[in-house]
């Protein structure tokens, strides 16, 4: 769906965005993801989308993934240095308040 704010239809579907945020276990990476990536690279595919890799692994090798709802989370997609600068401006106050070691200690 290539819907943007400029071509949004009032009675059409709502805009949505996937985050493609992945958390993979070390055993899954070692046994499944990395060997498949090595095979893809060896076959000459250097510009394959992550979704293609995951789709292949789900269909052919039984990889199981679960989705997580992220409604209400504030985030910004970063694809390049300019995006990073924008995100840093947007989240500046939150970044200053975030202390990873403090958050880890409370878990």
Z-matrix of the N, CA and C atoms (Angstrom, degrees):
N
C 1 1.450
C 2 1.518 1 108.02
N 3 1.302 2 116.21 1 120.30
C 4 1.459 3 120.42 2 -177.93
C 5 1.527 4 109.57 3 -106.37
N 6 1.306 5 115.65 4 55.40
C 7 1.452 6 121.22 5 -178.06
C 8 1.522 7 109.41 6 -92.03
N 9 1.306 8 115.75 7 134.55
C 10 1.460 9 120.97 8 176.27
C 11 1.519 10 108.48 9 -127.81
N 12 1.308 11 116.91 10 171.24
C 13 1.460 12 120.62 11 179.15
C 14 1.528 13 111.09 12 -61.24
N 15 1.337 14 117.97 13 -31.46
C 16 1.463 15 120.36 14 -177.47
C 17 1.528 16 113.35 15 -74.20
N 18 1.329 17 118.51 16 -25.40
C 19 1.468 18 119.34 17 179.50
C 20 1.526 19 112.05 18 -113.66
N 21 1.303 20 117.09 19 20.42
C 22 1.456 21 122.72 20 179.96
C 23 1.522 22 109.96 21 -67.01
N 24 1.320 23 116.64 22 131.19
C 25 1.459 24 122.58 23 177.55
C 26 1.518 25 107.48 24 -97.78
N 27 1.326 26 116.21 25 131.55
C 28 1.465 27 120.55 26 -173.96
C 29 1.526 28 112.84 27 -53.76
N 30 1.322 29 117.33 28 -42.31
C 31 1.462 30 118.88 29 -177.80
C 32 1.530 31 111.83 30 -99.46
N 33 1.328 32 116.09 31 12.46
C 34 1.457 33 120.74 32 179.92
C 35 1.520 34 111.56 33 -84.83
N 36 1.326 35 116.03 34 -175.84
C 37 1.471 36 119.48 35 -179.79
C 38 1.529 37 111.05 36 -67.73
N 39 1.313 38 115.16 37 154.56
C 40 1.462 39 120.64 38 177.88
C 41 1.521 40 109.82 39 -69.67
N 42 1.327 41 115.38 40 151.31
C 43 1.462 42 120.20 41 173.33
C 44 1.517 43 109.38 42 -66.99
N 45 1.302 44 116.13 43 147.05
C 46 1.447 45 120.10 44 174.53
C 47 1.515 46 108.45 45 -147.14
N 48 1.304 47 116.04 46 162.58
C 49 1.456 48 121.55 47 179.47
C 50 1.515 49 108.01 48 -144.81
N 51 1.315 50 115.92 49 134.53
C 52 1.459 51 118.81 50 173.54
C 53 1.520 52 108.36 51 -91.82
N 54 1.311 53 116.32 52 148.37
C 55 1.455 54 120.58 53 -177.73
C 56 1.517 55 112.69 54 -95.09
N 57 1.321 56 117.48 55 -24.16
C 58 1.461 57 120.88 56 -177.60
C 59 1.527 58 112.21 57 50.24
N 60 1.279 59 114.95 58 44.25
C 61 1.455 60 121.91 59 176.57
C 62 1.519 61 107.11 60 -94.64
N 63 1.320 62 116.79 61 118.98
C 64 1.458 63 120.65 62 -174.05
C 65 1.516 64 111.14 63 -116.44
N 66 1.315 65 114.53 64 142.65
C 67 1.462 66 121.19 65 171.60
C 68 1.522 67 106.00 66 -128.32
N 69 1.301 68 116.43 67 112.19
C 70 1.459 69 121.85 68 -176.54
C 71 1.524 70 109.50 69 -116.44
N 72 1.309 71 115.98 70 140.32
C 73 1.460 72 119.69 71 -179.27
C 74 1.529 73 110.24 72 -73.59
N 75 1.311 74 116.13 73 156.06
C 76 1.465 75 121.17 74 177.90
C 77 1.526 76 111.48 75 -59.15
N 78 1.342 77 119.23 76 -44.12
C 79 1.470 78 118.14 77 178.38
C 80 1.533 79 113.28 78 -61.97
N 81 1.334 80 117.20 79 -38.46
C 82 1.466 81 120.41 80 178.12
C 83 1.521 82 110.61 81 -66.24
N 84 1.319 83 116.79 82 -42.03
C 85 1.465 84 119.95 83 177.61
C 86 1.521 85 110.83 84 -61.03
N 87 1.307 86 115.30 85 -47.85
C 88 1.470 87 120.54 86 -175.67
C 89 1.529 88 112.33 87 -68.38
N 90 1.316 89 117.43 88 -42.84
C 91 1.464 90 120.74 89 -173.87
C 92 1.527 91 113.77 90 -87.08
N 93 1.335 92 117.84 91 -26.50
C 94 1.458 93 120.07 92 -171.36
C 95 1.529 94 113.83 93 -123.67
N 96 1.314 95 117.28 94 -57.69
C 97 1.468 96 121.21 95 -171.36
C 98 1.530 97 111.76 96 -66.28
N 99 1.313 98 117.71 97 -55.85
C 100 1.468 99 120.77 98 -175.88
C 101 1.523 100 112.37 99 -62.34
N 102 1.339 101 120.31 100 -45.81
C 103 1.467 102 118.78 101 177.68
C 104 1.535 103 112.63 102 -60.37
N 105 1.322 104 117.17 103 -37.69
C 106 1.466 105 119.92 104 178.83
C 107 1.521 106 110.85 105 -69.29
N 108 1.314 107 117.18 106 -39.85
C 109 1.469 108 120.22 107 174.76
C 110 1.525 109 110.90 108 -60.43
N 111 1.320 110 116.66 109 -43.09
C 112 1.475 111 120.41 110 177.18
C 113 1.519 112 111.02 111 -58.84
N 114 1.348 113 117.08 112 -42.53
C 115 1.469 114 121.38 113 178.79
C 116 1.527 115 111.41 114 -63.77
N 117 1.318 116 116.54 115 -43.03
C 118 1.471 117 121.15 116 -179.40
C 119 1.523 118 110.32 117 -63.62
N 120 1.314 119 116.56 118 -44.75
C 121 1.470 120 121.03 119 -179.70
C 122 1.520 121 110.21 120 -65.76
N 123 1.321 122 116.84 121 -42.01
C 124 1.468 123 120.91 122 178.99
C 125 1.530 124 111.61 123 -62.52
N 126 1.341 125 116.08 124 -30.18
C 127 1.467 126 120.57 125 178.99
C 128 1.530 127 111.77 126 -79.88
N 129 1.324 128 117.33 127 -3.46
C 130 1.460 129 121.00 128 175.90
C 131 1.513 130 115.28 129 98.09
N 132 1.310 131 118.35 130 -0.45
C 133 1.466 132 121.06 131 179.23
C 134 1.525 133 108.67 132 -81.68
N 135 1.304 134 115.74 133 110.02
C 136 1.473 135 120.30 134 -176.44
C 137 1.526 136 112.74 135 -110.47
N 138 1.330 137 117.10 136 -7.75
C 139 1.465 138 119.98 137 -177.93
C 140 1.526 139 110.23 138 -133.39
N 141 1.294 140 116.23 139 56.69
C 142 1.459 141 122.22 140 -179.38
C 143 1.523 142 109.31 141 -97.61
N 144 1.312 143 116.63 142 138.14
C 145 1.457 144 121.17 143 178.38
C 146 1.524 145 110.76 144 -73.50
N 147 1.313 146 115.63 145 148.49
C 148 1.452 147 121.84 146 177.78
C 149 1.524 148 110.69 147 -56.58
N 150 1.339 149 116.45 148 -39.28
C 151 1.464 150 120.98 149 -178.86
C 152 1.530 151 111.35 150 -61.73
N 153 1.335 152 117.56 151 -34.44
C 154 1.464 153 120.81 152 177.75
C 155 1.525 154 110.54 153 -66.15
N 156 1.314 155 116.31 154 -44.15
C 157 1.466 156 121.05 155 177.83
C 158 1.524 157 110.31 156 -60.54
N 159 1.331 158 116.61 157 -49.12
C 160 1.460 159 120.23 158 -178.01
C 161 1.527 160 111.14 159 -64.94
N 162 1.333 161 117.31 160 -40.39
C 163 1.461 162 120.73 161 177.51
C 164 1.518 163 111.67 162 -59.68
N 165 1.317 164 116.11 163 -44.32
C 166 1.467 165 121.03 164 177.75
C 167 1.526 166 110.60 165 -60.81
N 168 1.330 167 116.30 166 -46.66
C 169 1.463 168 120.26 167 -178.23
C 170 1.529 169 112.17 168 -65.63
N 171 1.306 170 117.34 169 -34.51
C 172 1.459 171 120.78 170 177.76
C 173 1.527 172 110.13 171 -69.42
N 174 1.333 173 116.25 172 -47.35
C 175 1.471 174 121.02 173 -177.93
C 176 1.519 175 113.58 174 -68.97
N 177 1.312 176 116.43 175 -45.84
C 178 1.466 177 120.50 176 -169.98
C 179 1.517 178 115.66 177 -98.97
N 180 1.327 179 116.05 178 -25.30
C 181 1.467 180 117.88 179 -174.27
C 182 1.522 181 113.58 180 -123.42
N 183 1.320 182 116.12 181 7.58
C 184 1.460 183 119.70 182 173.41
C 185 1.517 184 116.38 183 72.69
N 186 1.342 185 117.47 184 19.92
C 187 1.463 186 119.67 185 177.22
C 188 1.525 187 108.55 186 -60.15
N 189 1.307 188 116.96 187 136.43
C 190 1.457 189 121.61 188 178.99
C 191 1.520 190 109.05 189 -114.70
N 192 1.320 191 115.52 190 128.62
C 193 1.459 192 122.17 191 178.07
C 194 1.515 193 109.20 192 -122.87
N 195 1.305 194 116.12 193 156.00
C 196 1.461 195 121.44 194 175.63
C 197 1.521 196 108.40 195 -127.59
N 198 1.313 197 116.08 196 143.00
C 199 1.461 198 121.54 197 178.43
C 200 1.523 199 109.67 198 -91.28
N 201 1.306 200 115.33 199 152.04
C 202 1.461 201 121.39 200 176.04
C 203 1.518 202 108.06 201 -127.71
N 204 1.308 203 117.69 202 132.89
C 205 1.469 204 121.78 203 177.53
C 206 1.524 205 108.51 204 -75.63
N 207 1.300 206 115.78 205 136.78
C 208 1.466 207 120.99 206 -179.16
C 209 1.522 208 110.83 207 -124.14
N 210 1.335 209 116.07 208 26.11
C 211 1.461 210 120.15 209 178.23
C 212 1.527 211 109.49 210 -56.40
N 213 1.292 212 115.26 211 138.59
C 214 1.454 213 119.58 212 175.64
C 215 1.522 214 114.78 213 84.44
N 216 1.331 215 117.79 214 -5.21
C 217 1.463 216 119.77 215 177.52
C 218 1.524 217 109.57 216 -84.45
N 219 1.300 218 116.07 217 142.01
C 220 1.458 219 120.66 218 175.53
C 221 1.517 220 108.76 219 -94.04
N 222 1.331 221 116.02 220 127.55
C 223 1.457 222 120.45 221 -179.56
C 224 1.522 223 108.80 222 -154.30
N 225 1.305 224 115.87 223 165.18
C 226 1.457 225 122.29 224 178.93
C 227 1.522 226 107.90 225 -142.70
N 228 1.325 227 116.60 226 130.36
C 229 1.463 228 120.35 227 -178.91
C 230 1.528 229 110.12 228 -73.89
N 231 1.317 230 116.32 229 129.08
C 232 1.460 231 121.84 230 -178.62
C 233 1.526 232 108.51 231 -115.90
N 234 1.329 233 115.10 232 112.40
C 235 1.462 234 121.47 233 178.97
C 236 1.518 235 112.48 234 -112.79
N 237 1.322 236 117.08 235 -15.45
C 238 1.461 237 119.79 236 -176.71
C 239 1.531 238 109.11 237 -157.06
N 240 1.323 239 115.36 238 179.62
C 241 1.472 240 120.49 239 -176.17
C 242 1.530 241 111.80 240 -63.21
N 243 1.322 242 117.30 241 -36.53
C 244 1.465 243 120.40 242 178.97
C 245 1.533 244 110.65 243 -64.49
N 246 1.336 245 116.78 244 -43.07
C 247 1.465 246 120.79 245 176.73
C 248 1.522 247 110.74 246 -60.03
N 249 1.317 248 117.28 247 -40.18
C 250 1.463 249 121.29 248 179.54
C 251 1.523 250 110.40 249 -61.72
N 252 1.324 251 117.20 250 -43.10
C 253 1.460 252 120.43 251 179.27
C 254 1.521 253 111.17 252 -62.89
N 255 1.337 254 116.49 253 -40.66
C 256 1.463 255 120.57 254 178.40
C 257 1.523 256 109.84 255 -63.79
N 258 1.326 257 117.22 256 -46.24
C 259 1.466 258 121.30 257 179.90
C 260 1.525 259 110.79 258 -61.70
N 261 1.305 260 116.90 259 -39.83
C 262 1.471 261 120.02 260 179.06
C 263 1.519 262 110.86 261 -62.56
N 264 1.342 263 117.27 262 -38.90
C 265 1.466 264 120.32 263 177.39
C 266 1.526 265 110.72 264 -67.38
N 267 1.328 266 116.46 265 -44.06
C 268 1.463 267 120.85 266 -177.97
C 269 1.521 268 110.99 267 -62.27
N 270 1.329 269 116.47 268 -43.55
C 271 1.461 270 120.73 269 -171.96
C 272 1.524 271 113.45 270 -104.08
N 273 1.317 272 118.09 271 14.57
C 274 1.469 273 121.69 272 -175.73
C 275 1.524 274 112.09 273 -50.52
N 276 1.314 275 118.49 274 -50.89
C 277 1.477 276 121.01 275 -177.88
C 278 1.514 277 111.37 276 -65.20
N 279 1.302 278 117.37 277 -38.26
C 280 1.464 279 120.39 278 179.64
C 281 1.519 280 110.84 279 -69.30
N 282 1.327 281 116.96 280 -37.02
C 283 1.463 282 120.36 281 -179.55
C 284 1.515 283 110.33 282 -65.02
N 285 1.322 284 117.33 283 -38.12
C 286 1.460 285 120.60 284 179.35
C 287 1.522 286 111.22 285 -67.74
N 288 1.327 287 117.39 286 -30.86
C 289 1.462 288 121.33 287 -179.04
C 290 1.517 289 112.06 288 -82.61
N 291 1.327 290 117.69 289 -16.25
C 292 1.467 291 121.83 290 -175.90
C 293 1.514 292 110.61 291 -87.25
N 294 1.319 293 116.01 292 123.84
C 295 1.455 294 121.98 293 176.53
C 296 1.522 295 107.70 294 -124.66
N 297 1.344 296 118.34 295 103.71
C 298 1.466 297 119.98 296 -176.21
C 299 1.526 298 113.83 297 -54.31
N 300 1.324 299 118.19 298 -41.55
C 301 1.467 300 118.99 299 -177.36
C 302 1.519 301 110.74 300 -66.64
N 303 1.326 302 117.89 301 -37.46
C 304 1.457 303 120.62 302 177.43
C 305 1.523 304 109.78 303 -63.64
N 306 1.356 305 116.49 304 -43.98
C 307 1.460 306 120.18 305 -179.08
C 308 1.526 307 111.54 306 -65.29
N 309 1.308 308 117.78 307 -36.53
C 310 1.458 309 120.54 308 178.99
C 311 1.519 310 111.34 309 -68.97
N 312 1.324 311 116.30 310 -35.65
C 313 1.462 312 120.28 311 -178.42
C 314 1.518 313 112.37 312 -68.78
N 315 1.348 314 117.13 313 -25.32
C 316 1.460 315 119.33 314 -177.52
C 317 1.520 316 112.31 315 -86.23
N 318 1.310 317 118.87 316 -3.49
C 319 1.478 318 121.51 317 -179.16
C 320 1.490 319 110.89 318 -85.12
